[in-house]
């Protein structure tokens, strides 16, 4: 297993030019998983003990942090992140913060799930980043208030122990806790600034909710669907195709590079559980001169099942939502969309319901994860 690179210490003061030129980052293996703290899924930073210099909500902005060296306000330098004031000790004799002093922010995950890795990004915080960070998680039903989350009866599980971090860097942490979480508490010791937070993992919805829905999108990210692999990720991630809502711009879908051979591109998905699919949608919203020419959809039942085509190769129109009712429901655990020869789609929707076996397995897994 490849070791996760770690960064510590200050970055050099900004010297002009591209502020990302000396940014420290690495390829983290867990970023293959969706971001459970994605605002599109409904994530939010619901409370923080201090946000004097920069607002807590910046933590979950989807775009990378920006830096304007001339941007100042009444409280000082305005940063694109969450930044707290400098902590002080109790007296002139003890002007330094104690080892226990820290700032915190409460994050509601957009979709509950199992966390596989966390990125604490300190971009542009070169000398004002926290000395160390830690992250805890909990699982609570409903929509608890900040006060309820901070109650003495709430059990928090350590996902990232107190660990030194570096300034102006993507600090990545693998997580090996096999539990379902709904909220995180991000701590910075003793104070400072964090630009962005990314929480990569596997969505795991409440089986009772899916049972109550009856018919739903069995491949949707928010319902536990997942992209397992794709032929090409040159322009945009394949996970975009199972995000909530319709695409709002061209890069909010999946687009491949231009093929110069006789092949084709594809995405393979894992469904929420074994499902009975009755209808599907392929949306090419905002993909006009670059939408896929044709598409087909197949399913298989089980890891070793045979692929069965449920939608034959069909002509697609640019910037159009295509809907298909299947003549016979299709049962499967995995799905694959093939596009010909290249291009992109913005969304795939597979509407159906869980089979009895799928519902039973999902409920058992939910119990295993402490949900």
N, C-alpha and C positions, 0 to 999 in steps of 0.2 A: 504494500500500500504506500502510495506517495505521501511524504510528509507535507503538512500544510505550512507554507511559508509564514513566518511571523515577522512583524515590524515593530520596532520600538524606537523611542527617542524622537527628538524634534526633526522636522524637515527644515531645509534652508529657508530663510526669509524670502518672500516673493521678490524676484529681481526684474520683473517685467517680462513681456512676451506671453507665450502660452502658459497659463498657470498649471496645466496638466503635464508639462514637459518633464517634471521631476516627481510626478505622482507615483507612489509605490503600490503595485497591485500584483495579482497572480491569478492563474486559472484554478478555481476551486472546484473539486469534483462534484460537490453537492448542488451546484447551480443548475444542473439538469432538471431539478425539481422546481415546481412552480413557487412563486413568492406568496406565501400565505398572508403577508402583510400588504398585499396589493390593494390600493384604494378601489380598484375596479371590482374587487370582491366584497367591498364594504368595510375594509380595515380603517382604523382611526386611532389617533393618539388622544386618549380621553382625559388624561390628567398628567400634570407634572408639578413637582414641588417648587420649581423655579424656571423661568424662561425670560430672564431679564433682558438679555441681548438679542435673542433670536427665538422665534416661536417653535414650540414642540411639533406642530403640524408639518413642518418642513421635513421631518424625518422620513415621511412616507411619500414625498413627491416622487413620481415615477422617473422623471428625467434626472440626469446627473447634476450635482451641485454646481452652480455658477459662482464666479468671483468677480466683483467689481471693486478695484482698489480705491475708488473715489466715493464709494457709497457709505456715507456716514449719516447718523440721525442724532436725536437729542440724547440718546443713551450711549453713543459711541459707534464703533464700526458695526455695520449691519452685515450679518453673515447669513448665507443660505444653508441653514441647519438649525439645530437646537443648541443654544448656548446659555449657560447659567453664569451668574456673577461669581467673582472670586470669593471663596470661603475664607473666613478668618477664625482665629481662635477665640478663647473666652476672655483673655486679658492681655495687657502689655507684657506680662511675664510669660504668657503662653499664646503668642500671636498666630500660631500655626494650627490648622485643622487637625483633629484627632484622626487616628487610623480608621475609626468607624464612620466619620463624616462622609456623606456622599449625596448626590442628587439622583432623582429617579423620574421615570416617565412610565405611565401605564399604556399599553398598546392592546387594543382589541384586534385580534386576527380577523381578516376578512372571511375566512373559512376555517373552522376548527380542523386540526389535523396533527399528524406526527411530524415533528421538526427534525430535519436531517442536517441542517447547517445554517449558520447565521453570519451575516456580514455587517460589521460595524464600520461604517465608512467615515473617516475623518478628513475628507477632502477639503483643502484650504484652511483647515485648522492646523497650522504649522507649529505654533508654540503655545497654543491655547486649547489643546485637546486634553481629554482626561488622562491621568497617569495610568489608570486601569479601568476595565469595565467588567461587569458581571450581568448575567441575564437569568431570570427565573420564569417559570411558567406555572399556570394553574388551569383547571378546567371547571367552569361553572356554567350551569344551564341558564337560559334566558338572556336577559340584558342587564347584568349587574351594574350598579352605579360605582363611581370611584370609591365612595365611602364603604360600600359593601366589599369591594375588592381589597381594601386596606384593613378590613376587620381582622380581629385576632383569631377568628375561627377558620380563616382561609389558609389552606395548605399550599405553599409554594415549593416547587421542585427546581433545583439548580440545573440549568441547561449549559451555562458557561460559567465556570467558577471565576473568581476575581483574577483577572489576567492583565498584565501590562500590554498596552497598545502603542502604536506609533502615530505620529502626526502626519497629515496629508497622505493617508494610506487606506487601502481596503484591508481591514483586519478580519480574516475569516476564521470561523470556529466550527469544526464538525460537531454534531450532537448525536449522542448514542443513547438517548432516553426513549424507550419504546412505550410512550404514553400519548394520549390525545390531549391537546391543549387548546384553550379558547382565548387566553390572555397571556401577555408577557409583562414582566417588570424589568425595564432596562435601567441599570445603575451605572453611574459614572463616578469614579473615586478620584479625588474628592469633589471635583467640579470640572467645568470646561465645556467643550463643544463637540457634537457629533453631527455630521452632515446628513447621512442617510442610514436607514436600517433596512436590511433585507432578510426575510425569514423564509428559507427554502425548505419545502417539505411536501408531504402527501396529504391532500385533503381527505378528511374522514367525516362525513356528515352524520347526523343523527338518524338512525334507521327508522325511528318512529315518525320522523318528519316525512321521509320518503314514502313510508307506508300510507300516511295520511294524504299525500299528494296523489297517489295512485299512478297516474300517467305523468311522466316528467322527462326531461332530457337526460338520458342515461349516460351520455358521454361528457356532459358539461363539467367543467372544473369544479364549480361550486357544489355539485352533487357527487363528487368523488371520482370523476373520470380523469384520465391521465394520458399524456402523450408518452409513448414508450420509445419511439424512434422516428426518424424522418430521413429522407434521402438527401435533403439539401436545406441548410439553414442560413444561406448566404445573406439575405436581406432582412429577415425577421424570424422570430421564434415560432415554431409550430404550435406552441401552447396558446398563441393568440386565437387559434381557431375554435377553442372551447371556452373562451372568456365570456363573461356575461354581456348581454346586450348586443346590438349591432355594431359593427365597426364604424368609427367616426372619422377615420382618415386612412390613407393608403397603407401606412406602416403599421396599422392596427389589425393586420391580417397576416397571412403567410405567403411569401413570395420567394420563388427560387431564381437562381441565376439563369441566363439564357443557355439552353442546351444546344450543342453543336454535334450531337450524335443521334442515334435512332432509339434512345431510351426514353424513360418517363420518370416522373417524380411521384412520391407517395408519403403518407404519414400513417403510422400504426398507433392505435389507441388501446388502452385498457378501460373497459366500462366500469361503472360503479360496482357492479356485481353481475352475475348472470341475469340477463334481461330478455324480454320479449319485445322486439322492435316492430312498430306498426307503421311509422311514417318517418320521413327524414327531410332535412333542408340542407342545401348547399348554397351559401350566400357569397357573392363576389362583389359586395359593396365597396365602392371606391377603387376597385381594380378595373380599369377601363381598357387601356392598350396593353395591359399585362396580365389580364385574367387568364385562367386555364381555358384551353379550347374545348376539352372534353373531360369528363370525370366518371369514375365508377366507384361503387362502394361494396365492400365484402365484409363478412363476419366469420368468426370461427368460435367454437365452443371449447374452452379449455386451452391450456398452453400447447398441447400437441394436436389440437383439432385441425381439420382441413378447412381451408378458406372456401367460402361459398359466396358467390356474387349475388347481392340482393338488389343492386341497381346496375344494369348494364351500362357500358360506355355511352354517355349521353352528352349531347352538345350543350355547352354553357354559354350564356350571354354575359357580356360585361355589366358590372354594376347592377346586378339583379339577384333577387332572392328566389331560388328555385325550390319548389315543394313537390314532394312525391309521396303518394300513399302506396304502401306495399300491398300487393294482391293477397299475400299470405304472410302472417307475422313471422319474423326471423328470430331464432333464439341464439344467443351467443354471449361470450365474455369479453371478446376483443373485436375491434373493427379496423378497417383499413380503407382510406380513400386514396385512389390513384388518379393523378391528373396527367393529361396528355396534351402536348409533349412536356410542357413546363409552364411557368407562370405562377398563378396563385389563386387562393380562395381566402375569404375573410372569416367565414364561420362554417362549422359543420354541426348540425343538430340531429340527434337520433331520439325520436320520441317513442316511449314505451313504458313498461313497468317491470319490476323485478319478478322473476320466477319464484316459486316457493323455496327452491334450493338456494337461489341468490339471496333472498331475504334472510334465510336461516344462517347462511355463512356470514352475511354482513352483521347480523345481530351478535353472533358469537365473537367476531373480531372486535366489535364495539365494546363488548364486555371485557375482552382481553386487555384493551387499551385503557380501561378504567373510565370509559365514557358514561 
